[in-house]
Amino acid sequence: MPKKALFLLLALVAFGTSAQTPKPADVWLSAGHIELTATNAGGGLIAEWQFDRADNGDVRLIKNERRGSDKVSGTVLSICADQAILFKDFVPTSRHELRELDEPVLHLQLVLRLLARAMPEGLPRDGSDTAIDIGDEKTTLRLRKGHSARKDIGAPWQARGMARRSGSDVRYDFLVNYAGDDPPHPRVELKLAGLWSAQTRVRALDNSLNLAGWRVHRVDMLTELVGGNTVFDSVARTAPLTFATLGDVRAAIGRWWDPNVKAVQRTECKI
């Protein structure tokens, strides 16, 4: 799988597809590791997220969040192109399991789009500081992960900040001011800061990983007619499943979740 596969997958159509002619700004999609602190004081969100792409495209997310009075800390794994989602050290709210991944990913999309727009020629010179002042008076930034996971950075929006490159890493700091999603669309200030790195901290999520203490949720892709158009959306099963190892999860996905371990393998998760 190409290095940029993870963030192309997570960003979906936000950046187009790999079949298009590569542009210098596409380098921002080649990250293996991204650290992101998101602070929206007015919305009650203070979050620290670390994203890592394994070589096969699996995702590890380490999170430490405060949403109002609620605190959430733990690890989330997305396996086999989002076909299973695993949790450790916290229990997701029932029927909101995918939100634990989707909300951080929407903010990740925003960071990648801002970096690409602010530095369209790709990585700046090593050791340099880049002042960032970008925005749009008319066009909203629409962030999407599937049909139901969405966030709009409403126009007029403005992002100001700095980026500094050191070797293969770029530290960034943005303050984004935009019109909020919900009427009457109040102004929102969102602070985004962290590290973009070409090198992942997790080369592989090994099949021998012991899943004692992990919650494993099956994820299905559903279709729905919306306005005469067929849309696709992911839905996580609310009841967790029990597996001994990560390899057992990959095998179950390959059997299309047939509990019979002797069932025919219909697909394959990359390892």
N, C-alpha and C positions, 0 to 999 in steps of 0.2 A: 504494500500500500504506500503511495507517495507520502512524503513527510507532511504535506499540507492537508492530508485527508481528514484529520480530526476536525480542524477548524472550518474546512469547507463543509463538512457534514453538519457541524453545529450551527454555522452561519446560514446554511441552506441557500436560498436564492439571493441573499443579501449582497453577495459578491459575484453572482453569476456561476458558471460551471467551469470545470477544468478544460473543457473542450474549446473554450474561447482562447484567443491569442493571449498568452501571458503578458502582463503589464508589470512595470517595476514595482508598483504598489502591492502586487500580489505577494511580495516577500513577507508582508505582515501576516499572511495566512500560514507561513511555514513555521510558526512557533511550536516548540515542544512543551514549553512551560510558561504559564502566565500567572502572576500574582496580582490580585485586584482587591483593593479596599474601596468600597462604595458607601458613601454617607449621604443620606437624605434626611436631614434633621426634621424637616417639616412632615415627612412621611413616616418617621419613626424607624427608618432602616439604618443600621450600622452593621456592615458585613465585611468579613475578610474571607476571600476565596482563593484557593490555589488549584489551578487546572494543570493536569499533566496528560499528555498523549502517549500511550504505549505504541510500540512500533506497528502493532496490528490494527490500531485505530481505537482500541478501547480507551475509556476516559476514567481518570481518577480525579474526584473533586474533594478537597478538604475544606470544610466550612466552619466558620465561627460567626454566628449572626445574632443580632438583637433586633427583634421586630416588636416595637413597643415594649411591653413588659416580658415578652417571651424571648427565651434564649435557646439557640439551636447550635450544637457543636457535634461534629462527627465527620464521617467519610461516606462518600457516595461513589459507587462504581457504575458506569454504563458499559454494558457488555454486548458485543456482537451487533454494532450499529443500533444501539438503543433497544434491543429486543429483551433485555432484562436490566433491571435496576436494583442495586444492592445497597443496603444501609448498615452502618455500624456505629454504635454508641448513641444512637437516638432513634426514636420511633416516629416516622412521618405521620402527619394527620391523615386519617382515612379519607380516601378519594382525592387527596391532594399529593399523592406520592410523587408524581412527575414534577410538581411545582418545585420540589427540592433541587431538581436539576435545571428546570426550565428558567426560573427567575435568574439564577446566576448566569446562565448561557445568554439570556437576552442582554444582560449588562456586558458580558464578554463581547457579543456582537457589536455593541455600541463602541467599546474601546477599539476594536479592530477597525471599525469604519472611521472613527476619528483619527486614528493613526494613519490610515491609508489616505484620508483626505488632507491631513495636515502635512504629510510627507509623501507625496505621490511618486517621488523618484526613488523611493525605497529607503533603506537604512541610511541615516546621516553619517557624516564622517566620524570615525572613531575619536572619542574624546571631546566631541563638539556638543554645545548646547543649542537647542532649537526652540525659539519662541513660537508658540502656537496661538493663533487668533483666527478662527474659522467660524462660519455660521451660514445661515440661510434665512432670508426674510420671508420666503414664500413656501418652500418645500419642506414638508415634514419628513423626518427620518423614521421609517417604519421598520421595526425589528420584529422578526417572526421566527418561531420554531414550531412547525406544524400549523394547524389551523387555529387552535384555541390559545396557544401560548404567544402572546403578542404584547408589544409595548411601543408607544409612539412618542417620539421626541418632537413635540409640536412646534411648528414655525409660528413666529420667528424664534430661532434658537441660536445660541452663541456658545462656543467653547474656547476658553482661554487657558493657557498653561505653558508648561515647559516639557521638553524631552531631552534626555542626555544619554548618549551612547557610550558604552564602555565594553570594548571587545565585541562579543556577539550578543550582548545584553543592551536593552534600552529601558531606562527608568522614565516614567511618564507621570504627569500630574495635570489633570484637567479640572476646571470648574465649568460645568455645563448649566446654562440657564435656558429654560424652555417652557412652552405652554403645556400644562399637564393634560393627562388623558381625559379626565372626566369634567363635564360642564360644572361650573363656568370656566374651566380651563385656567386655573390659577397658575401663576409663575412658579416654577420649581427650580431649586438649585441643587444640583447633584455633583458631589465631589468624587472623582475617580482618580486613583493613584495606585502605582504598583510597578511591576517589572515584567517586561517582555523578554523572553529568552529563547534562543534558537534550540537549546538543548533541553530535552525532557529530563525530569528527575526519576522517571519510571520507564526503563527501556521495555519492560515486559510485565504483564500480569500473569504469573505462572499458573498453569493448570493445577499445580499441587497446592495452591493457596488454600489453607484450612478455613472453612467458612463457619466454624463454631462461633456463635455470637453475632453472626450476620443475618439480616433479613433479606430474603430474595423474592422479588416481585416480578412476575411475568408481565411483559408488555406486548400488547397486540396493536396492530394497525387496523383501524376501522375506516370505512368510507361513509360519506354522508352527502346528501344532495342539499346544496345551499344556493338558492337563487337559480336553480336549474343547472348548476355546475357541481361536478363530483369533487369533493375535497377529501383529503386524507388526514387522519389525526391518530395520535398514539394514546392508548388508554392502559393504565396499569391495573392489574388485578389487586383488589384490596387485601386479599388473604396472602400472607407470605408463605413461601414454600421452603422446604428444608433440603439442603444438599450438603454433602460432606466436603466437597472441594469445588473450586472454580471449574475444573475440567468437567465435573458432573453437570454443571449448569450449561456449559457449551454443548455437551452431548445432548442434553434435553432440548435445547434450542434446535439442534440439528435434526431431532426427531419430531420437530414441531410440537414439543412439550408432551409427547406421548409418554406416560409413566412407565410403559413397558421398555425396559432397557434393551430388549432384543428387537425392538421395532426398527424398521428400515430408516437409515439416515437420509433425510430428504434434502438437507442443505448442510453447509459447513461454516462454522465460525473460524475466522483466521486466528492463529496462535503465534 
